[in-house]
């Protein structure tokens, strides 16, 4: 087990060793990758912006397109980079990460395709009960089950591979890190592990494929006595899905449903489910599907979509009334004093943290560079929300203009999304510090740190602009009562005069992507950290490593725990009091807690603050 660290870098042999072939493949795959992005994004936008989004079949297709985008993006950028590079290397940690993510997204895709087959079975075999059986709640549960199944499958593959010792050759005869090529390099007997891999990957693919085939046999049996026109219509709705299933499952079954051996042909077959299938899925579902072609025509060819703003919106005269905690008049003064104290601590704590990090050369490291930006985001986030909350607690007129409400939502959205990914960036920083301490300063260069921080802010602005645009598409008239203390998305759309479904779907997709992607980065980073720490020989080293992560884990648990409770716990949104309390927690309380957590639980910060205070006292005495 201890020999695993003998290899820290793998060499990916790729598809070919011929330079001319590699250049040709690079051009080909570049066009494929562009087509994958354009096709899948086109499908997602067309479904989201059309009535098809209400239909379960296209809801699943939307999720399948998102899965395809993420799945191929895990493999193709590295593949194209290696086609132009002289040395095709990948670090051990990056290899294991790629293995985990590839199987996670691949598992999700397999289960989504199975869910789509079930949807077609219900639509054709039980058409009168279709809307009841395939309700939106049932569809959401199926997607959650697909993600859970993908995670369990991937975690099993990851755990079977992560503890293998690698002490010999480090050349992987593939273009990405997969289980079988890694088993071939392990310097131990992998027979039993190979059987477990077959049981995990091969049997999952086989069982789901059998379920798919049984679904379509039942469909064929159901429509056997129907008129020719009805049979043609029923089969046309299934033909696209069958084509995609064959493209994805046949190569996967060939590779994973056999003993743990590798063949040169495996790389070619892997191209089908990593590149070809994600590229052809949008083409198959648009060219072979009349409803998708009509949706594309309506969404992209009509002027109303391109002109943007709702012409009937009378938002210039609109005002909102923020009820806040007005139903508890006896608590107005105590709440004002409480929130004033919290805001004072938030401002002093976060600005103090920024100044402490700025002044002390000892804290000029990537970890504290990210922490200073987290403190800045917390300060801005709290300042966007708390002053208006304090004002509404002491005045009777609790109105806010339409522009003021939209601007508050816009800035709050920027900072909450930025904080989400800033915490993920900090998790990656701790991963590098604990798992690659000798390369920490090289990997976490100033350039990379600036890029990660800039990307977090940029993505926050992009998400906020998108969500605000769709809010501006809604119509509002007169005075509108918002049963909250902040202009939160759900509260704003609840008083809209127009159908808010599209705006709600956009924020659902955005929030789900942001939460899952950030949590995936955090969980993956801490899985590697935990494995690395548990292999440290001394308890002192383990304690030191855990202590460097304790503050960050506390901040993550409070922030994501509150958001997951508010938006994922059943019936938590039925009580507006519960919504308000949870909103107070992550808009007002958390920005105050973060500087306290990082100062009280961080030895470096405490020592720096103590030195600054002592230096100030010494200067005063002089």
N, C-alpha and C positions, 0 to 999 in steps of 0.2 A: 504493500500500500504506500509505503514511504517513497518508493521509486517513481511515483507518478510525476514528481516535479523535475525529473531528469529531462523531460521535454517540455519546453515552455512555448515553442513555436512549431506549427505544422506548415508543410509546404503543399499547396493545392496544385496538383498536376494539370488540372483543367481539362478542356476538351481536346486540345491538340498542342503539340510542341513545335509545329511549323508556323513561322512568323507570318507568312502570307495568309495562311488559313486563319490565324488569330485576328488579323486586321479585317479580313472578310467577315468573320463571326462578329467582331465588334460592331461593324456597320449594320449588320443584320439585326443583332440584338438591340442596338440603339433604336432602330425603327420599331422593333417589337415592343420595347419598353414605352416609347412614346405612344404607340397605338394602344397599349394596355391602359395607360393613364387617361388618354383622351376618351377611349371607348367606355371604360367603367365610370369615369366622372360624368360623361354624357348620359349614361343610363341612370345614374343616381339623381342627377339634376332633373332629368325628364320625368322620372317617376315621382320625385318629391314635389315638383311643380305642376302635377296633373292629377286628375281624379283617381288615377291608378294607384296612388299611394294608399287608398282606402281598402284595396283588395289584398288579401293575405298572400296570394301568389307573388305579387310585385313587391310587397313588403319583404318577403324572403329574398327576392331577386336583388333588392336594394342592399340587404345585408351581405348577400353573396358577392356583389360587386365591391363592397368595402373590404371584405375578406380577401378577395383576389388582389386588390391594390396593395394591401399590407403584406400579403403572402409573397408576391413576386418582388416587392421592394426589399424583402429580407435577403433575397438571393442575387437579383440582377445587378445592383450597383457594384457589389464585390466581384461578380463575374466579369463585368465590363472593365473594371479597373485592372483585374489580373490579365485580361487579354492584351493590355498595353504595357504591363509592367514586366521588368526583367526577372524579378524575383517575386513569386506568387506565395507570399507568406500570410499566415493568420495566427494570432496569438492563441494560446490554449484557452484563455478565458473567453475571447471573442468566438472561438470555435464552439465552445459549449453553449454560449449564449445563442448563436445562430442555430444550433441543433434544437434548443428548447423552443425558440420562436417559430422555426419552420414547422415543427411537429404540432405546436399549439395552434397555429393558423391553419395548417393542413387538416388537423382534427376537426376544427370548427367548420371548414368547408365540407368535409365528408358528412358531418351531422346536419348541416344546412341543406345539402342535396337530399338527404334522407327526409328531412322535414318537408321539403318541396314535393317529394314523391307522395308523402302522406296527404299533403294539401290537395294534390291532383286526384288522389283516390277518393277523398271526401267529396270533392267538387263533382265528380262524375258518378260515383256509386251512391252518394247520399245528398243529392242536390237540394232537396227540400230542407235539410237540416244544416246546410253548409254554413250559413251565417251564424248559427248558434254554436256549432262545434268549433269553427275557426274564428272565434271572436278575437278582438285585438289583445285581450288579456291572455288568451291561449297562445296566440302568436308570440307575444313577448316572453311567455314562459318557455316556449320552444327554443327561442333564441338564447335565453339564459341557460337552458339545458345544453345547447350546442357549445356555448362558451365553457361551461363547467366540464363537459365531456372532453373538449379539446385540451383543457388545462390538466385534467387527470391523466389523459393519455400522454401528454408531453412531459409532465412531471415524472411519470414512470420511466419513460425513455431516458430522461435526463439523469435520474438517480441510478439507473442501470449502467450509465456510461461514466458518470463523474468520478466514481470510485475505482475505475480501471487503472492499473499501472501502465504507463508508457515509458519504456526505457530503451527501445531500439530504434528502428527507422521511423522517420517522421513525415514521410511522403504519402499524402492522401490521394488516391487515384480517383479524384472526383473534382467537381467545380464548386461544391459546398460541403460543409461538414454534415455527414449523415452517419447513422448508427453502424451499418455494416462495414464501411471502410475503416471506421475507428476500431471496431472489434478485431479487424484484421491486423491492426498495428499494436494491439495490447499484448504485453509480454506476460500473459497468463492464460490459463485454459478458459475459453469463453463459450464452451459448449452449452452449459446450463443457461448462461445469460442470453445466448443466441435463441434458445428455446423460449425464454421469457419475452424476447423481442418479437419473435414470431407470434406468440400468443397475444401480445399487446397490439402490434401494428397489423400483422397479416390477418389475424382473426377479426379484428375490428373492421378492416376493409372488407373481408369476406362476408361477415354477418350483415353489415350495412348494405352491401351489394345484393345479398340474397333478399333482404327486406325490400329493397328497391324493385327487384324483379318480381317478387310476390305482389307488390302493389300494382304493378303494371299488368300482371296476369289477371288479377281481380278486375282491373279496369277493362281489359279485353273481354273477360267473361261477362261483365255487366252490359257492355255495348253490343254483344254479339247479335241480339235480336232487334236492335234499334234500326231505324231507316238509314239508308246509305248516307244521306246528308248529315244526320246526327252523328254517325260514326266518324265521318270525315272531320267534323268540327271538334269532336272529342279528341281524336288522335292528333289534330293540329295543335291543340293546347299542350299536348304531352311531347310532341316530337322534338321541340327545342331542348327540353329537359333530358330526354333520353340521349340525345347527341352529346350533351355536356357530361352526363354520367359515364358514357362509354369512353370519352376522351380522358377523363380523370381516373376512373377506376381500373381500367384494363392495365395501363402501365404500372400503377401502384400495386396491383395484385401480383404482377409479374416479378416485381422487385422484392416485396415484403413477404409473400406467401411461399417461401422456399427456405432451405437451409441457409445458414449464415455464410454465404459465399458471394464474392463480387465478380462481375464480368465487365469487360470493356463496354458492352452494350448498355449497361445500367445507366451510364451518363446520358445516352441518347434517349432512353425511355424516361428518365427523370425530366428531360426537357418538356415532355408532354404535360406533366402536372404542375411544373413550376413556371413555365413560360407560355407554352402553346395554349393550354386550357384557359388561363386567365386572359389571354389575348382574344381567343375566339368566343368566349362566353358572351360579351356584349354584342358581337356580330351575329351569333346564332340567335340570341333572344330578340334582336331587332329585325334581322332580315327574314326570319321564319315566324314572326309574330305580328299579326295585323294590328293588335291593340297597341303594341309598342311603337310601331311605325306611325300610327295615328297620333299617339302622344308626342312623339318627336316633332311631327309636323305642326301640331298645335302649339307646343311650347316654344319652339325655336323659329317658327315662321310667322307668328302673329305679332303685330306691333305692340299690343298692350304689354307683352312680356318685356319688350325691349325699352319701352318708354319709362317703365319703372314706377314712379310715384302714383299713388291712388288719387285720381282727380277729384273724387267726391269727399276727400278728407277735409273736414272743417277744423283741423287741429289748431289753427291760429287762435280760436276763441275758446279752446278747451282748457279747463283747470282740473286738477285732481285734489281731493281732500284725503290726506293721510290720517287715518283714524288713530294709528299708533296704539297707545295704551289708554285711550280716552274713556274706555268702559270701566276703568278703575280710578275715579277722580281722587280718592283718598291716597293713592300711591304716586300722584304726579310729582309732588315735591321730593319724597324719598328717592324716587327713580331718577329725578333730575340730579340730585346730589350724588347718587351712586354712579350714574353715567358720566357726570362731570369729573368725578374722581378717576374713573377708569380712563377717560380720554386724556386727562392730565398725565397719568402714569404712562399711557401709550405714547404720547408725544415725547415726554422726557426719556422714557426707556429706549425708544427706537432712535431718536436723535442722539441720545447719549451713546448708544451702541455704535452708531455710524461714526461719531466723533472719536470714540475710543479706538476703533479699528483704524481710523485715518491717522491718529496721532502716534500710535504705537508701532514701531518697525517690526516688532516681534509678531504682530498679527497680520503682516502683509503676506499672507499665504492664500492659496485658492479657496480654502474652506471659509476664511473670514471675509474674503472678497465677495463670495456668494452670500454670506450672512449679512454683510452691509447692504446688499441689494434687497435681501428679504426684509430687512428692517425698513428700508425706504418704501418698499411696496406696502408693508403693513401700515406705515405712517400715512401714506397717500390714501389707502383703502379706508382707514378709519376716518380720515378727514373728509372724505366724500360723503360718508353716512352720518357720523355722530353729530356734527353741528346742527343739522336739520332736525335730528331726533331731539336734541336738547331744546331747540327753539320750540318745537311742537309741545313739549312738556310744560312750558310756562306761558304760552299764548293760547288764546281761544281760536284764532284764525289759523287753521292747519292746512291751508291750501298751498299748492305748488303749481306753477305754470306747466303747460305741456312741454315747453322747451327745457325748463328746469328738471322735470321728471325724466325726460329722455336723456339729458346730459348726465344726470346722476346714475342712471342705469348704464350708460355708455362707459363712464369712467370706472364704476364699480366692477363691471364685467371685465374691463382690461386688467384691473389689478388682481381680481380673484383668479383669472386664468393664468396670469403671469406667476402668481404665487404657487399655483398647482404645479407648474413645470419647474419653477425655481426649486421647490422641494425635491422634485425628481432629479434635477441637476446635482443638488447637494448629496443625494443618495449615490449617484454615480461617482462623485468626488470621494466619498467615504469608501466606496468599492475599490477605487484605484489606490487609495492610501493604505488600505488594509491588505489587499490582495497583491499589489505590485509596489511595495514601498520603495524599492531601489529605483524604479522608473517613474516615481510619482511626479517629480519636478519636470521630467521630460514630457510625460504624457499630458499633465495638466499645465501646459504652458499658458502664458498670459494671452496669447492669441486665441487658444481654444477656450479659455475662460470667458474672454470677451465675446466670442462667437456664441457660446451657450447662453450667456446672459442676454445678448442681443436677440437671439432666436426666441427666448422666452417672452421678451417684451413684444417682439414682432408678431408672434402667434397670438398673444393676448389682444393686440390691436386688431389683427385680422378677424378673430372670432367676434370681437365686440362690434366691429363695423358691419359684419354679416348679420348678426342678430338685431342690431339697431335698424338696419335697412328694412328688414322684414317687419319690425315693429312699426316703422313709418308707413308701411303699406296698409296698415289697419286704419279704420275710420273711428273717430271719437267725436262726441258732441256734448256740449254743455259741461256741467259739473259732474265729476265722476268720483265715487267714494272708493278708496283703496283701503282695504282692511289690513293694513300693515304700516310700519313706520318708515319703510324704504320703498322706492320704486323698483320692486322686484318683477321679473318677467311674468310670472304666473298672475300676479296681482294686476298688472297693466292689461294683459290680454283678456282678463275676466270682465273688464268694463268696456271692451271694444264693441262697436256696433256691427262690425263685419265678422266673417268667419275667420277665427284665429288658428284654424287647424294647421295651415302651412307653417306659420310661425312657431307653433308648438312642436311640430315635427322637426323643424330645423334646430331648435334648441335641444330637443331630445337627442338627435344625432350628434350634435356638437358636444353636449355635456357627456354623453356616453363615451365618445371617442376620447375626450380629454381625460376623463376619470380612469378609463380602462388603460389607456396608453401610459399615463403617468404612474398608475399603480403597478403596471407590468414592469416598468423601469425600476421602481422602488423595490418590488418584491424580488426581481431577478438579482439586483445588486445585493440585497441583504441575504439572499440564499447563498450567494458566493461568499459573502463576508462570514456568515455563520459556519460554512464548511471550512473556510480557511482558518478561522479562529479556533474551531474545535480540534484542528490538527496541530495547533501550537503546543510545543512541549511543556512550557512553563505556565503556571496559573497566573503569574504576574503579567505576562504578555497578553493572555486572554482578557484579564481584567482591564488592562490599558486600552486594548482594541475596542472592547465593549463600551468603555467609558467615553471614547471619542464619538461613538454613535448614539449614546443614550439620549442626548439632548435632541438630536435630529429625529430619532424614533418617537420621542414624546410629542414633538411638534407635529409630525406626520399623523400620529394616532388621533390627536385632538382635531386637527383640521379635516382629514378625510373621514374620520368617524362621525363628525357632526354632519357633513354633507351626505354621506351614505345613509345616516339615520333619517335625515330630512326627506331625501328623494327616493330611497329604496325600501324603507320599512312600510309594509302595508298599513293603510289608514292613518299614517302620520300626518298626511296633508288634509285630512278631514277636519282637524281641529285647528282653527286659525290661531288660537293661543299657543299651541305646540309649534306652529310655523314661526310665530313671532319670537318665541323663546329661543328656538334653534337659530333663527336669523340673527338675534342679538349675540348669540354665542360666536358665530363665525364672522360677523361683521364688526363687533365691538370688543368682545372679550379676547378672542384669539390674537388680534394685533397687540393687545396688552401683555398676553402671556408669553409670546415668543421671546422678547428680550429678557424677561425674567427667567425663562427656562434656560436660555443660552448663557446667562450670567451666573445663575445659582448652581447650575450643573456643569459648568465649564471652568476648569482650573486656570487655563490661560487668561480668560476674560477676567476672572476674579482677581488674579495676581496683577494684571494690568491696571484695573480700576483701583486696587489698593495702592499701587505705586503712584498713580496720578493724584489720589487723595493725599497721600503722604507728602508728595512733592508740593502740592498746593498749600498744605499746612506749614511746611517748612518755609516756603516763600512768605507766608503771612507773618510768621514769627520774626523773620529777618526784617 
